[in-house]
Amino acid sequence: MLLNVWCVNLDCRPGTIDSYLRVLAPLERERSKRLVDIEARRQFVAARMTMRMILSGSLGCRPQDVHLAENAHGKPLVDPLRHHPAPAFNLSHDGDFGVMAVGMVADLGIDVLRLRPWSDVEAIVRHFFTRPEQAAVMELPLEKRAQAFARIWTRKEAVVKALGEGLSANIGAINVLGSRRALANASSSGPIPVVDGLFVYDVPLGGDRIASLATTVAVATIVTTPFILPDLMTREN
Ligand SMILES: CC(C)(COP(=O)(O)OP(=O)(O)OC[C@H]1O[C@@H](n2cnc3c(N)ncnc32)[C@H](O)[C@@H]1OP(=O)(O)O)[C@@H](O)C(=O)NCCC(=O)NCCS
């Protein structure tokens, strides 16, 4: 199976965001109003617009006619009572860089991180990584540690997000180590079997972004495609 991961820049002008708000559902508009941080609000609205645009392509309807539901932990889902068949999808962003996976599979989870000099790597590794994961990261030379940390972290988050459990998941018990050699060389580990029939995959992004994806099916190829948000404001003028 081939799975596409859309990559999107969520940085939009304020007028464009206002035009996206008109496409969102009332509950999404309310949630956006509760976000006091302007950047977080802009990113939320642009991410929801991305979701709706990409899903509308799969479902053959307008973005405003995509019916979204949520599981008990807040994972957005295509409402299976309104759309049949309902594709699985998941979105993640770090700042303005977003990734979204969508497919006719049972579960999907995706997570992205931008590499930066984290100050608390050691503490997080001790707290959230399994013993073999801790050893694999901490034995690396300092300059390789951030990348290995981000790889393991995004794999864990992708699994938790595929399960849809959010903060209730025991992230420290999920082992996503795969090949230690691949981790040390920053190359792809191939599918790593984890819990509940899920496999986790490294998404080939390159640059300073690390992303991982978890799903229930065997994925032969992951393709990444840029997604350009429309400038509705310009279109309307
Ligand atoms: C939502 C969660 C699963 C991921 O959040 P995150 O990594 O901060 O942010 P991401 O950008 O990767 O993902 C957020 C998006 O995932 C989706 N999402 C929300 N809840 C979700 C869930 N339960 N499962 C899967 N996806 C979910 C939404 O689209 C959300 O975007 P929105 O907030 O704009 O609606 C978060 O609850 C989490 O990180 N849980 C476990 C991590 C943990 O234990 N962290 C300790 C930190 S040291």
The ligand as an ORCA input file, in Angstrom:
! r2SCAN-3c Opt
* xyz 0 1
  C      -3.018     15.396     21.157
  C      -1.759     14.692     21.545
  C      -1.960     13.198     21.355
  C      -0.646     15.167     20.633
  O      -0.436     16.534     20.726
  P       0.843     17.297     20.229
  O       1.962     16.373     19.910
  O       1.102     18.360     21.211
  O       0.358     18.032     18.927
  P       0.212     17.522     17.417
  O       0.309     18.737     16.599
  O       1.110     16.392     17.112
  O      -1.250     16.939     17.355
  C      -2.375     17.712     17.675
  C      -3.499     17.301     16.783
  O      -3.731     15.882     16.906
  C      -5.144     15.647     16.823
  N      -5.565     15.060     18.102
  C      -6.160     15.628     19.195
  N      -6.384     14.688     20.136
  C      -5.939     13.528     19.645
  C      -5.899     12.198     20.153
  N      -6.411     11.865     21.345
  N      -5.370     11.227     19.367
  C      -4.884     11.521     18.159
  N      -4.884     12.761     17.606
  C      -5.413     13.748     18.358
  C      -5.811     16.976     16.573
  O      -5.906     17.143     15.195
  C      -4.810     17.943     17.173
  O      -4.867     19.207     16.576
  P      -5.746     20.352     17.289
  O      -5.228     20.446     18.678
  O      -5.450     21.568     16.469
  O      -7.159     19.888     17.220
  C      -1.408     15.000     23.003
  O      -2.474     14.713     23.807
  C      -0.184     14.281     23.506
  O       0.899     14.700     23.146
  N      -0.306     13.189     24.314
  C       0.732     12.307     24.877
  C       2.085     12.911     25.065
  C       2.660     12.977     26.456
  O       2.518     12.147     27.357
  N       3.434     14.041     26.610
  C       4.186     14.348     27.729
  C       5.028     15.543     27.301
  S       6.601     15.640     27.960
*
